[in-house]
Amino acid sequence: MRGKKERSGEEITNNKLYTPFFLIPCVFLWGIPSQFCFFASSKNLNVKTATAMIHNFNAGPSVLPKEVFEQASQAVIDFNNTGLSILEIGHRTTSFEPIMSEARTLVKELMSLDDDHEALFLHGGATTQFMQVPMNLLNENELAAYTDTGTWAVKAIKEAKLFGHVEIAGSSKETNYTTIPKELTVSPTASYLHITTNETIAGTQWKDLPYDCGVPLVADMSSDILSRVLDYNRFDIIYAGAQKNMGAAGVNLVVVNKNVLGKVTRVLPTILDYRNHIKEGSMLNTPPVFAVYVAMLTLRWLKNLGGVAAIEKINNAKAELFYSTLDSLPIFKGIVAKEDRSYMNAVFVMDDPSLEKEFLDLCKQEGMVGVKGHRSVGGFRVSMYNALKYESIVALTDLMKEFTERKG
């Protein structure tokens, strides 16, 4: 092992500040009452000053660009020199309305969306969309087609059954969700086909998307939104929680083709009707202001980086480095079919499970967080979202190699 820790950022230094506080026997110091005035000296208080880049492999909420943190933190104190925090500005003001407008415009630009598609920022996260999609698209006596590819697909299927009939167009349940189904059977009478483009827990990802399924296409893209170039106009509804590739938890992106709306016969609650949100420009009710602001900053960052095509190249490089290393090390083992491996969430185990805790402890020592696998799967999970730096994968793969040499 390395004698000195080296990270892909500055070193973390532990400084001990020994600071007993002495009450100043004065009436006022700089206008502060004496009971609140203290001198600090260097005695007896341990303070850890973290200046390094922690390698954040969390599956969500997850890593964000440093510049987004810096801009958002400043806005919490003073937004655009208004003297107000972003947390307290009115949502129907000239301070916030341009933020919502820019966020929606950036989505349309980065996805190259046509005029039929609208971008919305809504409450409730992707889980709300499990019911909002069928509520808006599926009549009680109609059929919807769903693919069963893992935990999140199963949850979406459960909610859709509350509103109409569901057929399973393809499933990977028999392979314990380690593959993506290669052949789908979609009824031409189905109101839509729903897929989960990336299964965060199972570690699988659709590479060959079923654009030509013959019915409207709906996709949960929560964990790979804007990570690769796709023909986003081929989808009729796309939804994604922001907290993986697009921003902070608390807001959900929904992209809607207006042509698929207004066809159900049920009466829709006002707040759950996509058409109302489109009409009001995502301002039907008070939006999650701070979460939308962070999403807008993240979308700006992505645009300045070169857009989706640029981040796809970086994501491909990260995934290729990780998986090539994984396949070269005998004590680690990937559990997902190679052709279906997720470029966002790599899931793997060890041949000897007794070594897993030791490796996790080592990751923690090296400032690598979020490596432990989901409780339903076990093993390890490494999430490689847009904002994760390539250097973090270098650091992790180097550690995997070192650990293999020690245990080899």
Order of alpha helices (4+ residues) and beta strands (2+ residues): beta-beta-beta-beta-beta-beta-beta-alpha-alpha-beta-alpha-beta-alpha-beta-beta-beta-beta-beta-beta-beta-alpha-alpha-alpha-beta-beta-alpha-beta-beta-alpha
